[in-house]
Amino acid sequence: MQPGNYTIEYMPRPNMPSEVEEGVAQTLDKMVGASYMPVLYIGQQVVAGMNYMLICKQTLSDKDQTVHIVKVVLFCSLQNEWSISEISEIV
């Protein structure tokens, strides 16, 4: 560990609504270059569809398996099509 960096502790996967599990499976689980494990389900926001906010443990596919904690916003359209609206680093 480098001075000034946080050590990310074990975080269990939270219980999430089934539609959020579906969104994770259709978006985050298919990403290349990093893996995402939800650690906290924040909630939902009604828009022209639905936004779902999560906190995830992000593990990059680099040689060091760099780990970050990120905020993720998933969007589900009125046609039930999922996409990632935002991924932003917290730590």
C-alpha positions in Angstrom: 0.0 0.0 0.0 1.3 3.5 -0.9 1.2 6.2 1.8 -2.0 8.2 1.5 -4.0 5.5 -0.1 -7.0 3.8 1.6 -7.1 0.0 2.0 -10.5 -1.1 0.8 -12.0 -3.6 3.3 -14.3 -6.5 2.6 -17.8 -5.3 1.7 -20.7 -7.8 1.3 -23.1 -7.5 -1.6 -26.3 -5.9 -0.4 -29.9 -7.0 -0.9 -31.3 -5.1 -3.9 -34.6 -5.0 -5.6 -34.8 -7.6 -8.4 -35.0 -4.9 -11.1 -31.7 -3.5 -9.9 -30.1 -7.0 -10.0 -31.4 -7.2 -13.6 -29.8 -3.9 -14.4 -26.5 -4.8 -12.9 -26.5 -8.1 -14.9 -27.3 -6.2 -18.2 -24.8 -3.5 -17.7 -22.0 -3.7 -15.1 -21.5 -7.5 -15.3 -20.8 -7.1 -19.1 -18.2 -4.4 -18.8 -14.6 -5.0 -20.0 -11.6 -3.5 -18.2 -13.1 -3.5 -14.7 -15.4 -5.5 -12.5 -18.1 -4.0 -10.4 -19.5 -5.4 -7.2 -22.4 -3.5 -5.6 -21.9 -2.8 -1.9 -24.7 -0.4 -1.2 -28.0 0.3 -2.9 -28.9 4.0 -2.4 -32.3 4.3 -4.1 -34.2 5.3 -7.2 -35.3 8.4 -9.1 -38.2 8.7 -11.4 -37.3 10.4 -14.7 -38.4 9.5 -18.2 -37.8 5.9 -17.0 -35.9 5.2 -13.7 -32.5 5.9 -12.4 -31.0 3.6 -9.7 -28.0 4.7 -7.6 -25.5 2.3 -6.2 -22.1 2.4 -4.5 -19.8 -0.3 -6.0 -16.4 -1.7 -5.5 -14.6 -1.3 -8.8 -11.6 -3.6 -9.5 -9.6 -2.6 -12.6 -8.2 -5.3 -14.9 -4.7 -3.8 -14.6 -1.6 -5.8 -13.3 -2.2 -4.4 -9.8 -5.9 -5.1 -9.7 -6.4 -1.5 -8.6 -9.6 -1.1 -6.4 -11.8 2.0 -6.1 -15.1 2.8 -4.6 -17.4 4.4 -7.2 -20.9 5.8 -7.5 -22.9 4.2 -10.3 -26.1 5.4 -11.7 -28.0 2.9 -13.9 -30.9 4.0 -16.1 -33.8 1.9 -17.2 -35.9 3.3 -20.0 -39.6 3.0 -20.4 -38.9 0.2 -22.9 -37.0 -1.7 -20.1 -33.6 -1.0 -21.8 -30.7 -0.6 -19.3 -27.7 1.7 -19.6 -25.0 3.2 -17.4 -25.6 6.9 -16.9 -22.6 7.6 -14.6 -19.6 6.1 -12.9 -17.7 8.4 -10.7 -14.8 7.7 -8.3 -15.3 8.3 -4.6 -12.1 6.7 -3.3 
